[in-house]
Amino acid sequence: MSDKPTLETRFERGLFASRWLMAPMYLGLVIALGMMAVIFVRELVHYLPRVMELTPEQMILVALSLIDLTLAANLLLIVLFSGYENFVSKFDFDAGADRPDWMGKVDFGGLKMKLIASIVAISGIHLLKKFMEIRDIDTAVNFGESEMLWLVVIHLTFIVSGVLMALMDYLQARSYKS
């Protein structure tokens, strides 16, 4: 038998190496995370000098905006770390105590659930912000009944999608046990 790799072996090695085509995409997510950090700081700097003028409702809206950005940044990190480790390569350095507990343990199913949970949370915060912008019946009329309806429908769609994904993962896990 020859030591020369067969065509099939070379093809499979090429396919396996193609996972590195994802690396620039993860680098792009790092850049997006940096952009989100800039937007977060910009919002903070914008509202900080006005803090004494803000009403409690306005302060809650500011806090919700900052939470929204933070949740989106958390989502980026989860996708970045777990996606890279699941699809490209394991992190082969010792981060020590700084390494998050979930890192290296989130599989594709767990990633889907974290993703949909983050999307539902972000959608819920956006919906809450819109509700808080309605101050009285005149504002509610001007706000747009159909816009609010669509925001609620979209949020409920995310919730139903999340529940269905969790149910599918549960059923799949049960079928493996049988």
DABELFEN-V658645 format. One record per backbone hydrogen bond with DSSP energy under -0.5 kcal/mol. CO is the residue of the C=O (numbers start at 1). NH is the residue of the N-H. E is the energy in kcal/mol with one decimal. If there is no record, write none. Layout:
<<CO & NH & E> <CO & NH & E>>
//
This chain:
<<6 & 10 & -2.4> <7 & 11 & -2.5> <8 & 12 & -2.6> <9 & 13 & -2.4> <10 & 14 & -2.3> <11 & 15 & -2.5> <12 & 16 & -2.5> <13 & 17 & -2.5> <14 & 18 & -1.3> <16 & 19 & -1.2> <17 & 20 & -1.9> <18 & 21 & -2.1> <19 & 22 & -1.9> <20 & 23 & -0.9> <22 & 25 & -0.7> <22 & 26 & -1.8> <23 & 27 & -2.1> <24 & 28 & -2.1> <25 & 29 & -1.7> <26 & 30 & -1.7> <27 & 31 & -2.0> <28 & 32 & -2.4> <29 & 33 & -2.3> <30 & 34 & -2.1> <31 & 35 & -2.3> <32 & 36 & -2.4> <33 & 37 & -2.1> <34 & 38 & -2.0> <35 & 39 & -2.3> <36 & 40 & -2.6> <37 & 41 & -2.5> <38 & 42 & -2.6> <39 & 43 & -2.6> <40 & 44 & -2.4> <41 & 45 & -3.0> <42 & 46 & -2.1> <43 & 47 & -2.1> <44 & 48 & -2.4> <45 & 49 & -0.7> <47 & 50 & -0.8> <48 & 51 & -1.3> <50 & 53 & -1.7> <50 & 54 & -1.0> <55 & 59 & -2.6> <56 & 60 & -2.2> <57 & 61 & -2.0> <58 & 62 & -2.3> <59 & 63 & -2.8> <60 & 64 & -2.7> <61 & 65 & -2.1> <62 & 66 & -2.3> <63 & 67 & -2.7> <64 & 68 & -2.6> <65 & 69 & -2.2> <66 & 70 & -2.3> <67 & 71 & -2.9> <68 & 72 & -2.1> <69 & 73 & -2.2> <70 & 74 & -2.6> <71 & 75 & -2.4> <72 & 76 & -2.1> <73 & 77 & -2.3> <74 & 78 & -2.6> <75 & 79 & -2.5> <76 & 80 & -2.9> <77 & 81 & -3.1> <78 & 82 & -2.1> <78 & 83 & -0.6> <79 & 83 & -1.7> <80 & 84 & -2.0> <81 & 85 & -2.5> <82 & 86 & -2.5> <83 & 87 & -2.5> <84 & 88 & -2.4> <84 & 89 & -1.9> <90 & 92 & -0.6> <93 & 95 & -0.8> <95 & 98 & -1.4> <96 & 99 & -1.3> <100 & 103 & -0.9> <102 & 105 & -2.3> <102 & 106 & -0.9> <105 & 107 & -0.8> <107 & 111 & -2.6> <108 & 112 & -2.3> <109 & 113 & -2.0> <110 & 114 & -2.6> <111 & 115 & -2.5> <112 & 116 & -2.7> <113 & 117 & -2.4> <114 & 118 & -2.2> <115 & 119 & -2.4> <116 & 120 & -2.6> <117 & 121 & -2.2> <118 & 122 & -2.8> <119 & 123 & -2.8> <120 & 124 & -2.7> <121 & 125 & -2.3> <122 & 126 & -2.3> <123 & 127 & -2.5> <124 & 128 & -2.6> <125 & 129 & -2.5> <126 & 130 & -2.0> <127 & 131 & -2.4> <128 & 132 & -2.4> <129 & 133 & -1.3> <130 & 134 & -0.5> <131 & 134 & -1.2> <133 & 135 & -0.8> <136 & 140 & -2.2> <137 & 141 & -2.1> <138 & 142 & -2.3> <139 & 143 & -2.2> <140 & 144 & -1.1> <144 & 148 & -1.9> <145 & 149 & -2.3> <146 & 150 & -2.5> <147 & 151 & -2.2> <148 & 152 & -2.3> <149 & 153 & -2.6> <150 & 154 & -2.8> <151 & 155 & -2.3> <152 & 156 & -2.8> <153 & 157 & -2.2> <154 & 158 & -2.1> <155 & 159 & -2.2> <156 & 160 & -2.9> <157 & 161 & -2.6> <158 & 162 & -2.4> <159 & 163 & -2.5> <160 & 164 & -2.7> <161 & 165 & -2.5> <162 & 166 & -2.5> <163 & 167 & -2.5> <164 & 168 & -2.5> <165 & 169 & -2.5> <166 & 170 & -2.5> <167 & 171 & -2.8> <168 & 172 & -2.5> <169 & 173 & -2.4> <170 & 174 & -2.3> <171 & 175 & -2.0> <172 & 176 & -1.5> <173 & 177 & -1.2> <174 & 178 & -1.1>>
//
